[in-house]
Amino acid sequence: MTPAPDLLVPALTARARAAAHAGSSSCPCGAATIADRPDGTVVRHGDTVAKAHPPGTDPTELARRLAVASGLPGVLLSPLAPAPLDLRGRLVTLWPYGTPVDPDDPDAAPWEAAATLLARLHRTPAPEDLPPMRGPAKAAQAVARLRAGAAAHPAAAPVLRAWNALPAWARAETPLPDATTLCHGDLHMGQLVRHPVPAGPWLLIDVDDLGVGVPAWDLARPAAWYACGLLPPDEWTRFLTAYREAGGPAVPADGDPWPALDTPARALTVQTAARAVAKAVAAGRPLDEVEQAVVDACDRMATVPPQLAQEHAK
């Protein structure tokens, strides 16, 4: 049974404190809640972070994902324990604290580091028992929430049209066309930290969606932002160039990358728009400028031929 949120955070904080001060009763540091959402709660105590994973997380699959993180210390942040713990009906993992990307300084976003880490991840042979990456499944969940709580909103129609036009694999309805490439599954700038703090090398975090699949999915969010006009061309070019220079297999080494990126980028645009509309309806507010931009991009998808969406956005 899933514990009430008001019970989970104190229990998670206590677990983080115990891990941070194993063998000592003194505690000179404070605690902080980093995230408290239905799909994940994260607290920090000193140099230790405890994460409660989404309800229903498969313990075997999570353990396999943790093993991958432990085996790639230069790419993924390594967990402090090899297996998840059970805390009040939720699976919990323990991690060292890393310095995150500063959300108030977008010019300092480590695009080259992110791209290089992705390329290294994609080139790493995947264990045979690793489950599929969960990118399409998360997109499908976002669309399901839109249908359940905001289907009557005017913006829902273009989002659902764009979703229905995607191939079945991108909607998590059929197996992924690539079942061998190791993928992160949910790449964005919140998934990077510096470790050791404060200025160690950048590492990828969050193994919840890690698995085998289509590597272009990991490039799809910045590609979608670029296509929607939300990411400046120079930042997209820096990211793509660094990925190619690091030997990333998701796109050709030169030439047009969009044949590989088009479907994942469209799927991430739909996911972002679906979440935006659902959140706006739940809060009883209109869409903001960025949210409207991704909805407009969904509306354009029906009239823009595949592989040409990035040209239409500008």
N, C-alpha and C positions, 0 to 999 in steps of 0.2 A: 504494500500500500504506500502511495506517495505521501510523505509527511506534509503538514501545513507549512507554507513558506515561513511563518514566524518561528517555527521550530527548526527548520533546516539551517538557516543562516547561523544561529548561535552554535548549533552542533558542528557545523562545518568550520566555524571560527575556532572552536575548541580543538578540533582535530588538527588544524593548521598550527595552532599554538603548540600542541604536544609534539608535532613533528619538528617545529623550529627549535624547540628547547628540550629535545630528548636528553634525559640525564641531568637536567638542571631545573630548579624551581624558580630561578630568577627570570624576570621578563622586563627588560628595559625598553622594549619596542611596542608600538601600538598595532592595532588591527584595522583593516579597511576592507569594505566590500567593493570589489572591482566590478562585478556584474551580478545582477539578480533578476533573471528572466525565467519564464517557464521551461525554456529549453537548455538552461544551464546557469548555475550559480557559482561564482568564483570569489574567494576571499583571500586576502593576503595577511600574513603575520610575519613581520620581519623579512627575512629572505626566503620565506616559504609560501607557496601558493597552493591552495586546495580547491579543486574543482568538482562540483557535483554535476554529473553528466545527465543528459535528458532522461526522463522516465522511460522505461522500456528498452534502454540500451542493452545490447547483447553482451554479456560479460566475456564470452570467448572471443568475439570479434574485437572488443575493446582491448583485450589482452594482446591479441595479435598486432593491433595497431601500436600499442605501447612498445612491443618488441621491435618494431620497425624504427620507432623514434630512438630507442636505446642503441640500435645498431648504426645510426647515422648521426653521430654527435656533431659533425661539422655542418649539417644541413637542418636537422630538427633539434629542438630543445629536448634534452633527455629527461625522462621522469625520474623522480627520487625513489620510486618503488616499481618493481617489475610487473605488478598486478594491481588491478583496482580493488578498493575496499568497499564494503557494504556499510552505509551509514544511513540509518532510518529509511531503508528501502531504496536508496539511491546509490549508484556506483560513484565512488570518489577516487580521484587520482591526485598525487602530490607532485609538485614541480618546484624548481628553483625560480625565484623572481628574476625577471629580465626587464630592462628599460624599454618601454613601448615607443612606437612612433608618436611624435608630438602632433596631436590633431589640430593644434592651433598654428602649426608651421607647415603648411602643405608644400612649400617650396623645398623643404628638407626631406620630403618623402624619399626613401631609398629605392628608387625604381630599378637601378642597376643591380643592387644587392638582391632584391626580390627575384628578378629575372634570372640571375646567376644561380640562386638557390633552387629555383624551379627546374632549371636545366639539369642541375646535378641530381635532383630528385628523379626526374624523368629518365635519366640515363642509368639509374640504379636498378639492377635486376630485382624484380618483385618476388617475395616469397610465394610459393605455390598455394598456400592456404589463406592468403589475404583476401578479404571480401571486396566486392566492387566499391569504387569510390561513390560517395553519396550525393554528388552534385545534382544530377537529374532528380533524385528523390526529394531533395530540398526544394527544388523548383516546383515539383508537383505538390508538395505540402503548402507552399505559398499560394498556389492557384486554388487549392482546396479551401484554404482559409478565405480567399476572396469570394469564392462561390458560396460559402457558408454564411458569411457575414456582411458582404458588400455587393452582392450580385446586382442589386437594383441601382447602384450608383452609375451615372452616365459613363464614367471612365472604365467601368468593368467590361463593357462590350468590346472595345478595341483590344484590350489586354487578352480577353478570352479568344478573340479571333486570331491574334498572333500566336497564342498558345496552340490552338487547334491546327495551325498550319505547320507546326514543327514535326519532324519525323518522330516516330514512336519511341525510339531509344532516348531522345532528348526529353521526353515526357515521362520517363521511367516506366514505360509500358512494355518494353522488350529489352533483352540484354544489350549491354553496351557493345558497340562494334569492335572495341579494343579491350581485351581482357588480360593484357600482359604488362602494360606500362604503369609504373607506380605514379600515382597522382595525389595531390593534396586535397582537392575536392572543394575547397572554399577559400580561394586566395583573395585576400584584400589586405590593405595596409595595417589593419588591426591584428593580422596574423604574423607579425614580425616583432621580435624583441632583440635587444642587445644583451648578451650574456658572455662573461660576467659583467655585472653592472659596474659603472654606468656606461662604459664605452667599449665593451667587448664586441666581437663580430656579430652581425645580424644572423638570426636563426629563425626558422619557421616554427610556429606553435599551432596547437589545436589539432589533435589527431582524430576527432570525431568523424570526419568525412574522408579520411585517408583510405586509399584502396587502389585497385587496378581499374583502368578505364582510359578514356580519351584525353590525352594530355592537353589538347587545345582548350579543354574546359578551364584549366588553371590560368590561361591567358584571357579568358573570355570576359571577365569583369572589366579590366582596363580597356579591352577592345570595345566593349559595349559603351563604356563611358566616352571613349574617343568618338565612336560612331554617333552618339547622341549629342556631341558637342560639349560634354561635361569635363573632358580631359584634354588639355592643350596638346596640339600635335607634337610639340617638341618633347613632352614627357612620354607620350606614346612611343615616339621614335627611340628615345633613350631606352625604354623598357624592351621593345622588340629587338633593337640592335644588340643589347646586352645578352638577351636570351639566345640569339643566333650565334653570337661570338662565343658563348659557352657551350655550343653544340647541342642546344635543345632540339628534340626531335618532333615537336608539335607542329612546326611550320617548316617549309623549305628553307634551305640556307640562304637563298636569295630569291628575288622576284616577289610576286604578289602573295601575301600570306592569307588573304581573305577566304580562298576556297576552304582552307582548314578551319578558319575561325568563325565563319558566318553562322553556322547553326548554333554552336555554343554561345556566341555573342547575342544572338537573338533570344536564346533561352534565358540567359542572365538578365537581359533587358525586361523580359516578361516577368521573371521572378522579382526583380526590383520594383517594377510597376505594380504587381499584385500586392506586394507587401505595403507599398506606399498607399494605395487606395484603401486597403483594409485598415491600416493604422489611422488614416484620415477619418474614415467613417466611424471607427471606434471612439475617436477623440471628438467627433462632432465638429470638425473644422474643414475648410476647403483645402485642396491640394496646394502645396507651395510651388515655387517656380521650378525647382529641381524635380519634384515629383511629377509635375505636369509635363516636363521635358521627356521623361521616360515613357509616360503614357502616350504622348504625341509620337514618340518613336515607334511604339507598338502599332499605332494607327497607320503609320507610313509603311510598315512591313508588308501589308497586303498589296501595295502598289509598287514596291521596290523589288526588282529581281534579286534572287540570291547572289551573293558575292559582290553586289554593288551597293550594299547598304551604307558603307562608310563614305562613299562619294555623295550620297543623297543628304547626309547629315549636315554638311557644311553650307 
